[in-house]
Amino acid sequence: MRILIVEDEPDLLRSLAQALREEGYAVDAANNGEDGLFNAEGYDYDAIVLDVMLPKVDGWEILKRLRKTKKTPVLMLTARDQSRDRVRGLDTGADDYVVKPFDLSELFARLRALIRRSANKTTNVIEIGDVKIDTAARNVFLKEKPVELTAREYSLVEFLALHRSEIVTRTQLYEHLFDENESSLSNLLDVHVSNVRKKLGAEFITTRRGHGYCIE
Amino acid sequence: MKMFKSIKWRLQIWYGLILVVVLAGFGFTAYQLERGRTLGRIDNELHRRVGILANALRRPPPRGPDTGGPPFDRPPPGQMPDNLPARNQRLPIEFHLPPQAADLFDTNDSNGFYFLIKSRDGKEIARGGEVPQSQYAVWGQFEISLVKINREPELKQPPIWTLDGFRETDDILPSGEIIRVGCSIAPELKELHRTAFSLTVVGALILMIGLAGGWWFVSRALRPIENISAAAVKISAGDLSQRINVAEAESELGQLASVLNSTFARLDAAFAQQKQFASDAAHELRTPVSVILTQTQTALNRERGAAEYRETVEACKRAAQRMRKLIGALLELARLDAGQERMKRMAFDLSQIARDCVELVKPLADEREVKILAELPPLEITGDAERLAQVVTNLLTNAIQYNHPGGEVRVKLASQGGLAILAVSNTGDGIPAEDLQHMFQRFYRGDKSRTGENAGLGLAISKAIVEAHGGVIEVSSEEEVGTTFTVRLPL
């Protein structure tokens, strides 16, 4: 899952990005509205965490412009807690609204819910044959036994599971699993796929030659 | 009694009283006029008949030259009638009523005129028509009439009176005969009673219509007051957005409503500003708190190295410092607002203070490669040196921060018209006109972002300090050229 954070307070931006990375997300960070909008329009993020008060282009404006082209789930982050601000945010096209100061665990839960909803899933648990994925606890079970996956491997499984029966291209995977700072070594993805197959069974992920990967 | 305390009722009662008096006066006058007219007509008839009867009393023509006037005339004014009976005795009276005159006393006629003629000694000479019996029980009336005429010779008309529904008059001839003519005025009296009744009914109707109209009018006139009071009640209940509906702006109450509305608007604005201030203050505190929360929660998620912990602690320290600064500024503003912050009143050299401030901001200016040009002739003013130094430092810091590297900051002090004028200008980008008017507003920052050292309270504090000294602070700016802040203080 790849997430964009647009926040102008440097300390907050840094710790948010770090916390989200530690949660296994690929994170891009922008510290002003202009860069934020550029990123948001350029990639298909799984979610955007957007501060309202921003230099250059403010959160409302980013949201308004972004909604013309993309349906990316947006979580507004703001210090304004008056209901008219919330109403405005939701009406402009925000998918959720978190008021500062917030609890990290709450922010994470809301992000998970946003991503889940955008993939049209209603629960945290996805079952595919013998494999069960708990997206809230970020655990994977094979025949009811927990399977140890690295954060990146888990993200790969989750992304493919959320897009079940769809063919996911390598580019898409790169875009959603790695952030802009990571060099996209072409064989890194193959390594992750092969590790997942070792742990969850070779037939769990199907390769479509020339297209990408898929979970049937 | 609440009813009589209400203006509406009091107005109504006064109005009703005045209406009653006017109507009663009018009705009484109308009745009197009608009565006078009716009786006057009857009286004329009576007098006419008296005249005819007097002529009907025939007597031989007088032989004496002493009577110059017509033979059967009444005695001239001032003439004593005592000498008349002697002559009368010698001249016997004949009464002959012509037939056409007798018609005037027809018993079948509804007019019902009657007459009775008596000699001086009370002997009846003639009578006609239906003389009511009861009337002549009061024969003494004759004497009264006689006395009256004798005593008041200037009385041209014989007396007329109304008794038991009869109108009567007497005439006393010079020869002493008394002619009494009367008629029943019962129909006329009845008619007059009807008139009185009609007047009363009409008066009562007018009174009712008047009272109803007055009630309507008073209610209408007082409705703005009800509107005003309703709006005031809502406002006192906390809904400051209420306004009085001013339909008639021209009337006195309309003007009052307008005045109240503008008061409410100012009150509303003041409250809104206060609310905005509180909300802004909370907002400013939220971001550093978010930093601390996020930093600590992230750090505590797992074991970390010393360097990472150090970074977290440093970020928390920065956030805390930012909060401390903000809280200090908020407290200062609150004290200035409440007037608790007493300004010292001491004479000092403002140029010296300004020079100290320039020294203070020098490191910042050097860091930003900004040159400070000071033109500070000695100028003594009275005030709080420490506070004014705060203002100057704030203006200088802003001028440096919003400047280009290599730019200039000019600080100039002058005295003009009893005022000390301190101008701080820079060569920055300038401030757009739409931001200029908000410059001294709390938490206002042109770029809308909340990042940076300043919370946007510096200028608001400076303004409060300058105003506490009885001065003014102004800003003027030209985009791409620079901005000038001018402080005017009374010497």
Interface residues (C-beta under 8 A of the other chain):
Chain A: D8 E9 P10 D11 L12 R14 S15 L16 Q18 A19 E22 N32 M53 L54 P55 K56 D58 A79 R80 Q82 V99 K100 P101 F102 D103 L104 S105
Chain B: S279 A282 H283 E284 R286 T287 V289 S290 V291 I292 L293 T294 Q295 Q297 T298 N301 R302 T312 A315 R318 A319 D447 K448 S449 R450 T451
